[in-house]
Amino acid sequence: MDEAKAISKEFFFQQTMMRIKDPKKSLEFYTNVMGMRLLKKMDFPAMTFSLYFMGYDQPENIPTDEKERTRYCFSQKATLELTHNWGTEKDDSHYHNGNSDPRGFGHIGMVVPDVDKACERFEKLGVEFVKKPNDGKMKGLAFIKDPDGYWIEILNPNNMAQ
């Protein structure tokens, strides 16, 4: 076990990938609703897909040089990789979000300073809720859906410690 700790001491969680149908809708949601920034876009024409790496940082910290921007993007912790397979925006099918049978992937979580205020804003923006902060037995946290139906937990560390 000590060997594993020594080898992995500089490891970190870098990304979670979720498939999206419509990058315009998803980028609008993650930038304007969730306040994230596009750290890097990568297109793969031969394989007909694009990757959008989203994260939380100030624009002045994101390099403009493409090589440096790529290095920067992949050195950030806890980014969201949105994968768009070209042509799926017109497809009637949808991605399985993991919260119905057969269950699998559940959700991502976002920390906010005030869950109630964040949820009031989400409601004004027309975001779909799975659970509002005072619904159910677990109070002080919420679940919303992104444009593809993926669940996002909205939480505050202080609420979780109660």
C-alpha positions in Angstrom: 0.0 0.0 0.0 2.9 2.4 0.7 4.1 1.8 -2.8 0.7 2.8 -4.3 0.6 5.9 -2.1 4.1 6.9 -3.3 3.4 6.3 -6.9 0.0 8.0 -6.9 0.8 11.0 -4.7 0.7 13.4 -7.8 -2.3 11.8 -9.4 -5.5 13.8 -9.5 -9.0 13.6 -10.8 -9.0 15.5 -14.1 -12.2 15.0 -16.0 -15.7 13.5 -16.2 -17.0 12.9 -19.8 -20.6 13.2 -20.7 -22.0 12.8 -24.2 -24.1 15.7 -25.5 -26.5 16.0 -28.4 -26.4 19.7 -29.1 -23.2 21.7 -28.2 -25.0 25.0 -28.6 -27.5 24.2 -25.9 -25.0 22.5 -23.6 -22.4 25.3 -23.9 -25.2 27.8 -23.2 -26.2 25.9 -20.1 -22.8 25.2 -18.6 -21.5 28.8 -19.3 -24.6 31.0 -18.7 -26.4 28.8 -16.1 -23.6 27.1 -14.3 -20.9 29.8 -14.7 -18.3 27.6 -16.2 -15.8 28.5 -18.9 -14.8 26.8 -22.1 -11.2 25.8 -21.4 -10.5 24.0 -24.7 -12.4 22.8 -27.8 -11.0 20.0 -29.8 -12.4 18.8 -33.1 -11.8 15.4 -34.6 -13.2 15.6 -38.2 -12.0 12.1 -39.3 -13.9 10.6 -36.4 -16.8 13.1 -36.5 -16.8 14.3 -32.9 -15.8 17.3 -30.9 -14.7 17.7 -27.2 -15.5 20.7 -25.1 -13.6 21.0 -21.8 -15.4 23.1 -19.2 -14.1 24.3 -15.9 -14.1 27.1 -13.3 -11.3 29.7 -13.8 -10.9 33.3 -14.7 -10.5 34.1 -18.4 -7.1 35.8 -17.9 -5.7 32.5 -16.6 -6.6 30.6 -19.8 -3.7 30.8 -22.3 -4.4 32.0 -25.8 -1.6 29.9 -27.4 -3.2 26.6 -28.5 -0.4 24.4 -27.3 -0.2 26.1 -23.9 -4.0 26.1 -23.7 -4.1 22.4 -24.2 -1.5 21.8 -21.6 -3.3 24.1 -19.2 -6.7 22.4 -19.8 -5.3 18.9 -19.1 -3.6 20.2 -15.9 -6.9 21.4 -14.3 -8.7 19.5 -11.7 -12.3 18.3 -12.0 -13.1 19.5 -15.5 -16.2 18.5 -17.4 -15.6 16.9 -20.9 -18.6 17.3 -23.1 -18.4 15.0 -26.1 -20.5 15.8 -29.2 -20.8 13.1 -31.8 -21.7 15.1 -35.0 -25.2 14.7 -36.2 -26.8 13.6 -32.9 -28.5 17.0 -32.4 -31.1 15.9 -35.0 -31.4 12.3 -33.6 -34.7 11.5 -31.9 -32.9 9.1 -29.4 -31.4 10.4 -26.2 -28.5 9.5 -23.9 -29.2 7.4 -20.9 -28.5 9.5 -17.9 -28.0 6.5 -15.6 -30.9 7.4 -13.2 -33.5 5.0 -14.6 -33.1 1.3 -15.2 -30.6 0.0 -16.0 -29.0 2.3 -13.5 -25.4 3.4 -13.8 -23.9 6.8 -13.8 -25.8 9.0 -11.3 -24.8 12.7 -11.3 -22.1 15.3 -11.0 -22.0 17.7 -8.1 -21.5 21.5 -8.0 -20.7 23.5 -4.9 -22.5 26.8 -4.5 -22.3 29.5 -1.7 -26.1 29.5 -1.2 -28.2 26.6 -2.4 -31.5 28.5 -2.1 -30.3 31.5 -4.0 -28.7 29.4 -6.7 -32.0 27.5 -7.1 -34.0 30.7 -7.3 -31.8 31.7 -10.1 -32.1 28.3 -11.9 -35.9 28.5 -11.6 -35.9 32.0 -13.2 -33.8 30.6 -16.0 -36.2 27.8 -16.6 -33.9 25.0 -15.5 -35.7 21.7 -14.9 -35.5 20.4 -11.3 -35.3 16.8 -10.1 -35.4 17.9 -6.5 -35.7 21.3 -4.9 -33.7 22.2 -1.7 -36.6 21.6 0.7 -38.2 18.6 -1.1 -37.9 15.1 0.3 -35.9 13.9 3.3 -32.6 15.4 2.3 -32.9 19.1 2.9 -30.5 21.8 1.8 -29.5 20.3 -1.5 -31.0 20.1 -5.0 -30.8 18.3 -8.2 -31.3 19.9 -11.6 -31.0 18.6 -15.2 -28.8 19.7 -18.0 -30.1 19.9 -21.6 -29.3 16.1 -22.1 -31.1 15.1 -18.9 -27.9 14.5 -16.8 -28.5 15.2 -13.1 -26.4 17.9 -11.3 -26.4 18.0 -7.5 -26.3 21.5 -6.1 -24.8 21.6 -2.7 -23.0 23.6 -0.1 -20.4 22.0 2.2 -21.8 23.6 5.3 -25.3 22.2 4.6 -23.8 18.7 4.1 -22.0 18.9 7.5 -25.3 19.4 9.4 
